[in-house]
């Protein structure tokens, strides 16, 4: 028995409960940018580690 507080037949608001194509596209672009940034950051961290190793070895 329903008291009317929940209406199962109510129309859904656009974008409520599911992702739109725009949301998915924007999330994909953001993810690609962050992946590129992470790749670049990993490269520079590795370069710094090599430089630091060479500095330490040259002073020994």
DOTI-195920 format. One record per residue: x negated, y, z of N, C-alpha, C in turn; residue in three letters. Coordinates in steps of 0.2 Angstrom, whole numbers, plus 5000, padded with zeros to 4 digits. Layout:
<atoms>
+------+------+------+-------+-------+-------+------+------+------+---------+
! n_px ! n_py ! n_pz ! ca_px ! ca_py ! ca_pz ! c_px ! c_py ! c_pz ! residuo !
+------+------+------+-------+-------+-------+------+------+------+---------+
!    X !    Y !    Z !     X !     Y !     Z !    X !    Y !    Z !     ALA !
...
+------+------+------+-------+-------+-------+------+------+------+---------+
</atoms>
This chain:
<atoms>
+------+------+------+-------+-------+-------+------+------+------+---------+
! n_px ! n_py ! n_pz ! ca_px ! ca_py ! ca_pz ! c_px ! c_py ! c_pz ! residuo !
+------+------+------+-------+-------+-------+------+------+------+---------+
! 4996 ! 4994 ! 5000 !  5000 !  5000 !  5000 ! 4996 ! 5006 ! 5000 !     UNK !
! 4997 ! 5011 ! 4995 !  4993 !  5017 !  4994 ! 4996 ! 5023 ! 4997 !     UNK !
! 4992 ! 5027 ! 5001 !  4995 !  5033 !  5004 ! 4994 ! 5039 ! 4999 !     UNK !
! 4992 ! 5038 ! 4993 !  4991 !  5043 !  4989 ! 4985 ! 5048 ! 4989 !     UNK !
! 4981 ! 5046 ! 4994 !  4975 !  5050 !  4995 ! 4969 ! 5048 ! 4990 !     UNK !
! 4970 ! 5042 ! 4987 !  4965 !  5040 !  4982 ! 4969 ! 5039 ! 4975 !     UNK !
! 4967 ! 5043 ! 4970 !  4971 !  5042 !  4964 ! 4966 ! 5039 ! 4959 !     UNK !
! 4967 ! 5032 ! 4958 !  4963 !  5028 !  4953 ! 4963 ! 5030 ! 4946 !     UNK !
! 4969 ! 5034 ! 4944 !  4970 !  5036 !  4937 ! 4968 ! 5043 ! 4936 !     UNK !
! 4964 ! 5046 ! 4940 !  4962 !  5053 !  4939 ! 4957 ! 5053 ! 4933 !     UNK !
! 4957 ! 5058 ! 4929 !  4952 !  5059 !  4924 ! 4946 ! 5060 ! 4927 !     UNK !
! 4941 ! 5057 ! 4923 !  4934 !  5058 !  4926 ! 4931 ! 5065 ! 4923 !     UNK !
! 4927 ! 5068 ! 4928 !  4924 !  5074 !  4926 ! 4918 ! 5073 ! 4921 !     UNK !
! 4917 ! 5077 ! 4916 !  4912 !  5075 !  4911 ! 4905 ! 5075 ! 4915 !     UNK !
! 4901 ! 5070 ! 4914 !  4894 !  5069 !  4917 ! 4895 ! 5066 ! 4924 !     UNK !
! 4901 ! 5065 ! 4927 !  4901 !  5062 !  4933 ! 4900 ! 5055 ! 4933 !     UNK !
! 4895 ! 5052 ! 4937 !  4895 !  5045 !  4937 ! 4891 ! 5042 ! 4931 !     UNK !
! 4889 ! 5045 ! 4926 !  4885 !  5043 !  4921 ! 4881 ! 5048 ! 4918 !     UNK !
! 4875 ! 5046 ! 4915 !  4870 !  5051 !  4912 ! 4873 ! 5052 ! 4905 !     UNK !
! 4872 ! 5059 ! 4903 !  4873 !  5061 !  4896 ! 4867 ! 5060 ! 4892 !     UNK !
! 4868 ! 5060 ! 4886 !  4862 !  5059 !  4881 ! 4857 ! 5065 ! 4883 !     UNK !
! 4859 ! 5071 ! 4884 !  4855 !  5077 !  4885 ! 4851 ! 5075 ! 4892 !     UNK !
! 4854 ! 5072 ! 4897 !  4850 !  5071 !  4903 ! 4845 ! 5066 ! 4902 !     UNK !
! 4847 ! 5061 ! 4898 !  4842 !  5055 !  4897 ! 4836 ! 5058 ! 4892 !     UNK !
! 4838 ! 5062 ! 4888 !  4832 !  5065 !  4883 ! 4828 ! 5070 ! 4888 !     UNK !
! 4831 ! 5074 ! 4892 !  4826 !  5078 !  4896 ! 4822 ! 5074 ! 4901 !     UNK !
! 4825 ! 5069 ! 4904 !  4821 !  5065 !  4908 ! 4815 ! 5061 ! 4904 !     UNK !
! 4817 ! 5059 ! 4898 !  4811 !  5056 !  4894 ! 4806 ! 5061 ! 4893 !     UNK !
! 4808 ! 5067 ! 4891 !  4803 !  5072 !  4889 ! 4798 ! 5074 ! 4896 !     UNK !
! 4802 ! 5075 ! 4901 !  4798 !  5076 !  4908 ! 4793 ! 5070 ! 4909 !     UNK !
! 4796 ! 5064 ! 4908 !  4792 !  5058 !  4910 ! 4786 ! 5058 ! 4905 !     UNK !
! 4787 ! 5059 ! 4899 !  4781 !  5059 !  4894 ! 4776 ! 5065 ! 4896 !     UNK !
! 4778 ! 5071 ! 4898 !  4773 !  5076 !  4900 ! 4770 ! 5074 ! 4906 !     UNK !
! 4773 ! 5071 ! 4911 !  4770 !  5069 !  4917 ! 4765 ! 5063 ! 4916 !     UNK !
! 4767 ! 5059 ! 4911 !  4762 !  5053 !  4910 ! 4756 ! 5056 ! 4906 !     UNK !
! 4757 ! 5061 ! 4902 !  4751 !  5064 !  4899 ! 4746 ! 5067 ! 4904 !     UNK !
! 4750 ! 5071 ! 4908 !  4746 !  5074 !  4914 ! 4742 ! 5069 ! 4918 !     UNK !
! 4745 ! 5064 ! 4920 !  4742 !  5059 !  4924 ! 4736 ! 5056 ! 4920 !     UNK !
! 4737 ! 5055 ! 4914 !  4731 !  5052 !  4910 ! 4726 ! 5057 ! 4910 !     UNK !
! 4727 ! 5063 ! 4909 !  4722 !  5068 !  4909 ! 4718 ! 5069 ! 4915 !     UNK !
! 4722 ! 5069 ! 4921 !  4720 !  5069 !  4927 ! 4715 ! 5063 ! 4929 !     UNK !
! 4717 ! 5057 ! 4927 !  4713 !  5051 !  4928 ! 4707 ! 5052 ! 4925 !     UNK !
! 4707 ! 5054 ! 4919 !  4701 !  5055 !  4915 ! 4696 ! 5060 ! 4918 !     UNK !
! 4698 ! 5065 ! 4921 !  4694 !  5070 !  4924 ! 4691 ! 5068 ! 4931 !     UNK !
! 4695 ! 5064 ! 4934 !  4693 !  5061 !  4941 ! 4688 ! 5056 ! 4939 !     UNK !
! 4688 ! 5052 ! 4934 !  4683 !  5047 !  4932 ! 4677 ! 5051 ! 4930 !     UNK !
! 4677 ! 5056 ! 4926 !  4672 !  5060 !  4925 ! 4668 ! 5063 ! 4931 !     UNK !
! 4672 ! 5066 ! 4936 !  4669 !  5068 !  4942 ! 4666 ! 5063 ! 4946 !     UNK !
! 4668 ! 5057 ! 4946 !  4665 !  5051 !  4949 ! 4658 ! 5049 ! 4946 !     UNK !
! 4658 ! 5050 ! 4939 !  4652 !  5048 !  4936 ! 4647 ! 5054 ! 4937 !     UNK !
! 4649 ! 5060 ! 4937 !  4645 !  5066 !  4939 ! 4642 ! 5065 ! 4946 !     UNK !
! 4646 ! 5064 ! 4951 !  4644 !  5063 !  4958 ! 4639 ! 5058 ! 4959 !     UNK !
! 4640 ! 5052 ! 4955 !  4636 !  5046 !  4956 ! 4629 ! 5048 ! 4953 !     UNK !
! 4629 ! 5051 ! 4947 !  4623 !  5053 !  4944 ! 4619 ! 5058 ! 4949 !     UNK !
! 4622 ! 5063 ! 4952 !  4619 !  5068 !  4956 ! 4616 ! 5064 ! 4963 !     UNK !
! 4620 ! 5060 ! 4965 !  4618 !  5056 !  4971 ! 4612 ! 5052 ! 4969 !     UNK !
! 4612 ! 5048 ! 4964 !  4606 !  5044 !  4962 ! 4600 ! 5048 ! 4960 !     UNK !
! 4601 ! 5054 ! 4957 !  4595 !  5058 !  4955 ! 4592 ! 5061 ! 4962 !     UNK !
! 4595 ! 5062 ! 4967 !  4592 !  5065 !  4973 ! 4589 ! 5059 ! 4978 !     UNK !
! 4590 ! 5053 ! 4976 !  4587 !  5048 !  4980 ! 4580 ! 5046 ! 4978 !     UNK !
+------+------+------+-------+-------+-------+------+------+------+---------+
</atoms>
